Amino acid sequence: MRDRSQLPEPMVKIIVEHNVHYEHDINYTMQLCRWVLKPIGIWHLIYGHASRNEKLISLALIVTCFSALCFVLIPSGLHTLFYEKDINVKVKLFGPVGFCLTSTIKYCYLGARGAAFGRCIRHVENDWRTVQYQDHREMMLKNALVGRKLTMLCAIFLYTGGLSYHTILPLSSRQVSENFTHRPLTYPGYNLFFNPEASPVYEIVFCIHCLFALITYNITTAACSLAAIFVTHACGQLQILMSLLGNLVDGKRSKDTTVEKRLGVIARQHVRILRFSANVEEVLREICLMELVASTLIICLLEYYCLTEWENSDTTAILTYFILLISFTFNTLIFCYIGELLVEQYSKIGSAVYNINWYDLPGNKALDLVLIIAMSHYPPKLTAGKIFDLSINTFGAVLKTSVVYLNLLRTVTT
């Protein structure tokens, strides 16, 4: 009996009027992003389809999250800038306070640009609804899986490093004297308002700091998830475009159509992807700039903290800061990899056009492909505020810059 795995694939795929599994596919694509955005109240601002009760819950979550951010940012910021006189302690506080500030800005940005993010999500949903061929759907699912994996990796690294910093480090730094136990908090500055080491005040503030950590890492993971979903979706659409190009000459998929109609479908698909990519770049550029600048400075500070704790022989602090360093480095790598992935997929279009049997096209139809080839030489790019392109080269530049800042910082503090 012949092995089924060796049977030739049919030349014509099954065509459906629309994707009957689109609800499942949309949920599969957006699931992790929704899980991250809902606890911080942003999902319904972005998605828009919400009942009255859901809107009220979302508003309550936004107020709670913003209050927690301000509860940490304002006292610790004032303490770091105006009250702390020791330069080494001040530098040690710049990292967490700076991350708190950038997280608050990103949170406000996600809420303010919710409508723009919502338009991109609706574009993704429409593409899932209108996909016709089963192999095209499989391409999109494969790229959606890449987006999910990037989101999960970002969340794992951030939560592992962040929660260890907010729990293990302060608990291991307790100092016991004869009649008093000094219990430090991750973020100081509350002694301006009350005694933060008295019970149950210390326990309450400690829990709020843990809640704050969850909120900030949700914000960063949400930004990464949105970028990963949009870019991997664009990559899936580009793969579909290349599949349509392969069907242009012989029309084996759609024998009842002419070359002109197939060219029209390809042109519309290409323009649609270009517009979507432009919208994604526009809505993500500020967040990417914030991530790139903040990550450069925080990586520099974490390198400094590791060296400082190495000199102090504090094993717990070294491990905690090293885990955080890996987390932020990997998070930066994810953003840069996403930008690299988009450019790489767009660059393949020119080769895909040239590799088809364009010389068999009737008349001068091959000339219509020249514009697509020309456009492939200028692929859309994810940028950080239109200043830097997100790519692997940019990631290398971030690491080099952080080392330069580290040398400068060590010169100033020693």
SULRAKA-V346060 format. One record per residue. N is the residue number from 1. RES is the residue in one letter. OMEGA is omega in degrees with one decimal (none if undefined). Layout:
# SULRAKA-V346060
n=(N;N)
res=(RES;RES)
omega=(OMEGA;OMEGA)
This chain:
# SULRAKA-V346060
n=(1;2;3;4;5;6;7;8;9;10;11;12;13;14;15;16;17;18;19;20;21;22;23;24;25;26;27;28;29;30;31;32;33;34;35;36;37;38;39;40;41;42;43;44;45;46;47;48;49;50;51;52;53;54;55;56;57;58;59;60;61;62;63;64;65;66;67;68;69;70;71;72;73;74;75;76;77;78;79;80;81;82;83;84;85;86;87;88;89;90;91;92;93;94;95;96;97;98;99;100;101;102;103;104;105;106;107;108;109;110;111;112;113;114;115;116;117;118;119;120;121;122;123;124;125;126;127;128;129;130;131;132;133;134;135;136;137;138;139;140;141;142;143;144;145;146;147;148;149;150;151;152;153;154;155;156;157;158;159;160;161;162;163;164;165;166;167;168;169;170;171;172;173;174;175;176;177;178;179;180;181;182;183;184;185;186;187;188;189;190;191;192;193;194;195;196;197;198;199;200;201;202;203;204;205;206;207;208;209;210;211;212;213;214;215;216;217;218;219;220;221;222;223;224;225;226;227;228;229;230;231;232;233;234;235;236;237;238;239;240;241;242;243;244;245;246;247;248;249;250;251;252;253;254;255;256;257;258;259;260;261;262;263;264;265;266;267;268;269;270;271;272;273;274;275;276;277;278;279;280;281;282;283;284;285;286;287;288;289;290;291;292;293;294;295;296;297;298;299;300;301;302;303;304;305;306;307;308;309;310;311;312;313;314;315;316;317;318;319;320;321;322;323;324;325;326;327;328;329;330;331;332;333;334;335;336;337;338;339;340;341;342;343;344;345;346;347;348;349;350;351;352;353;354;355;356;357;358;359;360;361;362;363;364;365;366;367;368;369;370;371;372;373;374;375;376;377;378;379;380;381;382;383;384;385;386;387;388;389;390;391;392;393;394;395;396;397;398;399;400;401;402;403;404;405;406;407;408;409;410;411;412;413;414)
res=(M;R;D;R;S;Q;L;P;E;P;M;V;K;I;I;V;E;H;N;V;H;Y;E;H;D;I;N;Y;T;M;Q;L;C;R;W;V;L;K;P;I;G;I;W;H;L;I;Y;G;H;A;S;R;N;E;K;L;I;S;L;A;L;I;V;T;C;F;S;A;L;C;F;V;L;I;P;S;G;L;H;T;L;F;Y;E;K;D;I;N;V;K;V;K;L;F;G;P;V;G;F;C;L;T;S;T;I;K;Y;C;Y;L;G;A;R;G;A;A;F;G;R;C;I;R;H;V;E;N;D;W;R;T;V;Q;Y;Q;D;H;R;E;M;M;L;K;N;A;L;V;G;R;K;L;T;M;L;C;A;I;F;L;Y;T;G;G;L;S;Y;H;T;I;L;P;L;S;S;R;Q;V;S;E;N;F;T;H;R;P;L;T;Y;P;G;Y;N;L;F;F;N;P;E;A;S;P;V;Y;E;I;V;F;C;I;H;C;L;F;A;L;I;T;Y;N;I;T;T;A;A;C;S;L;A;A;I;F;V;T;H;A;C;G;Q;L;Q;I;L;M;S;L;L;G;N;L;V;D;G;K;R;S;K;D;T;T;V;E;K;R;L;G;V;I;A;R;Q;H;V;R;I;L;R;F;S;A;N;V;E;E;V;L;R;E;I;C;L;M;E;L;V;A;S;T;L;I;I;C;L;L;E;Y;Y;C;L;T;E;W;E;N;S;D;T;T;A;I;L;T;Y;F;I;L;L;I;S;F;T;F;N;T;L;I;F;C;Y;I;G;E;L;L;V;E;Q;Y;S;K;I;G;S;A;V;Y;N;I;N;W;Y;D;L;P;G;N;K;A;L;D;L;V;L;I;I;A;M;S;H;Y;P;P;K;L;T;A;G;K;I;F;D;L;S;I;N;T;F;G;A;V;L;K;T;S;V;V;Y;L;N;L;L;R;T;V;T;T)
omega=(-176.8;179.5;-178.5;-178.8;-179.1;178.8;179.0;178.1;177.8;-177.6;-178.1;179.0;177.8;-178.7;174.7;-178.9;175.7;-178.1;-178.0;179.7;-171.0;179.9;177.1;-177.4;178.0;178.4;178.7;-178.4;-171.3;-170.4;-176.5;178.0;178.7;178.2;-177.8;-174.7;-177.6;-178.9;179.0;171.4;-174.1;-172.2;-177.1;172.5;-178.8;-171.7;173.1;-177.3;-176.4;175.1;-179.2;179.3;178.7;177.4;178.6;177.7;178.7;178.6;178.7;178.4;179.1;178.9;179.9;-178.3;-179.1;176.9;178.3;177.9;179.7;179.4;178.8;-171.5;-172.7;179.9;-177.9;177.1;177.8;-179.8;-177.3;-174.1;-168.1;-171.4;-179.4;-176.7;-179.5;-175.6;-179.8;177.3;179.4;178.3;-179.3;179.5;-178.3;-178.0;-179.3;179.3;177.4;177.7;176.8;-179.9;-179.0;177.4;178.1;178.5;178.9;178.9;177.6;-179.5;178.3;178.2;-177.5;-178.7;-178.5;-179.3;179.7;175.5;179.3;177.9;177.9;178.7;178.3;174.9;177.9;-179.7;179.6;177.4;178.0;-178.9;-170.5;179.3;-171.9;-172.7;-178.2;179.9;174.1;177.1;179.1;175.2;-179.4;178.5;178.9;178.6;175.3;177.0;176.7;177.9;178.0;-179.8;178.3;178.1;-179.3;178.5;178.3;-178.6;-178.4;-178.1;-177.1;-177.7;178.9;-179.3;-175.1;-178.5;175.7;178.7;-176.1;-178.6;-174.2;-174.6;178.9;-179.6;179.5;-177.5;179.6;179.1;-176.9;174.0;-174.9;-175.6;-173.4;176.0;178.9;-178.1;-177.3;174.5;179.1;-179.6;-179.1;175.0;-176.5;178.3;172.8;-174.4;-178.9;178.4;-173.4;-176.5;178.4;176.6;0.4;-177.6;-178.7;-178.4;179.7;-179.8;178.7;178.8;177.8;177.2;176.7;175.7;177.6;179.3;178.7;-179.2;-176.9;-179.6;170.7;-179.7;-179.5;178.3;178.7;178.2;178.6;-178.4;178.9;178.8;-178.7;-179.1;-176.2;-176.4;178.7;175.1;177.0;177.9;176.9;177.9;176.9;176.4;175.1;177.6;178.9;175.0;177.2;176.7;178.1;179.9;-172.0;-170.4;-174.2;178.1;-178.0;178.7;-173.2;-176.2;-177.6;179.7;178.5;177.6;179.9;179.8;179.2;175.4;178.1;177.9;180.0;-179.3;179.2;178.5;-179.1;-180.0;179.9;179.0;179.6;179.4;178.3;179.6;178.2;178.0;179.1;179.5;-178.6;-175.0;-176.9;-170.1;-179.5;178.7;178.8;177.0;178.5;179.7;-175.4;-178.9;-178.7;-178.9;178.5;-178.3;-178.1;176.5;176.6;-178.9;178.9;174.8;178.4;179.3;179.1;179.3;179.8;-179.5;174.5;177.3;179.1;179.6;177.9;-173.8;-178.6;-180.0;179.2;-179.4;-179.4;-179.7;179.5;176.4;177.0;179.0;177.7;-177.9;-178.2;177.0;-179.5;177.9;176.1;178.3;180.0;179.6;-179.7;178.3;178.4;177.2;177.9;-178.7;-179.5;-179.7;-178.9;-179.9;178.7;-178.0;-179.1;-175.2;-179.6;178.4;179.6;178.5;-176.4;-175.2;175.4;179.9;-176.2;-179.6;176.8;179.6;-178.1;175.0;-179.7;-177.2;179.9;179.4;179.4;-179.5;-176.1;-178.5;178.4;177.8;-179.9;180.0;-179.0;177.9;179.1;-174.9;172.3;-177.8;168.7;-179.0;173.7;-179.7;-176.7;179.8;-179.7;170.1;177.0;-178.9;178.1;176.2;177.3;177.0;176.2;178.3;177.8;-179.9;178.6;-179.8;179.4;178.3;177.1;178.0;178.3;178.5;177.8;-179.1;179.1;177.4;-177.7;-172.6;-179.9;none)
